Amino acid sequence: MTQPASGLPPANLPAQARAALAACADPVAGRFTGASTIAALLFLLDRAREGDDEAARLALAVLRRTPGEVGPTAGAAAAEAAVHVEAVDVRRDPGLEKTARAALDAALAAFGWNADDEKGEAQGTDAHGLMIATLSRAAVILEAPGYREAAARAGERALDHRVDAKWGTLLHLAGDAHRPAGLGDYALLVRGLLDLLPATGEKGWLHEGVRLQGEQEERLWDAREGGFFESPEGSGRAARKYGSDGAFLSGNGIATLNLIDLAQLTGERRYRERAEGVLRVFAPEVAREPLAHLTLLRAAQRLERTPSPA
């Protein structure tokens, strides 16, 4: 497929991806063949919010049977709760809302945040950030102050305890693992902090999100080719970049969504330019395998419909 002159993914690619997802949907099993089901549902629900009725129909048909495709982990529970909450945002329905609340409570139990214990510290910073984002969205969509309070407590705990005592930089911090944070940790925690802003109205969350975004760019940005590396230099891991969704949502995809929102929230065009840069780096891969890159494709369609800061 020929790339447009801008180097961004083709504008018609999201619609093509939606059609391809319709062809590989398995509503009985509650999944999509050949794609991350969580990434696919979030992609479709994003389109549904923009008036794509077919995307809404397809997402809701699959969502009714979604079993939690990435396994019985706290991160998987947070991801499943996230898609159920977004479904309520698309279609106000008592049954969907009941299912969303049940999924949220199951995720809270998986993290141990329903009890005053330290079980949540066993979860990686990426999962912690996703749960903050999920609770924050639930607080707004379901108008539930209890979820907002849980999200704010989790945000405070992440900023207080998930940092290196000597350098002050973010850690992955899962159980006994205290390695430097990777892209998924930064991107999903920033996502959670940005979602805390509308949930609480407190601008301090935006300030912390901007700070962590700067740290992420300093430690993970590929200055030569663009895009974000998965791990920082000196972490003992190979310098690799991925755009595809895997067991979790694409780190580069979530980071690009964050950059688009930061451009709107701060009015600083440099964030949008950075988002465009990430999309250009991965555009050939997205065009070649759109169903493997649905979070980046979701970012591409979000960029297209979001006005540029003045």
ABEGO torsion letter per residue (X at the ends): XBBBAAGBBBAAAAAAAAAAAAAABBAAAGBBBGBBAAAAAAAAAAAAAAGBAAAAAAAAAAAAABAGAAEBBAAAAAAAAAAAAAAAAABBBAAAAAAAAAAAAAAAAAAGAABBBAAAAABBAAAAAAAAAAAAAAAAAAGBAAAAAAAAAAAAAAAAAABBAAAGBBBAGBEABABBBBAAAAAAAAAAAAAAAAAAGBAAAAAAAAAAAAAAAAAABBAAAEEBBABBBGAGBBBBBBABBBABBBAAAAAAAAAAAAAAAAGBAAAAAAAAAAAAAAAAAAAABAAAAAAAAAAAAAAAABBBBX
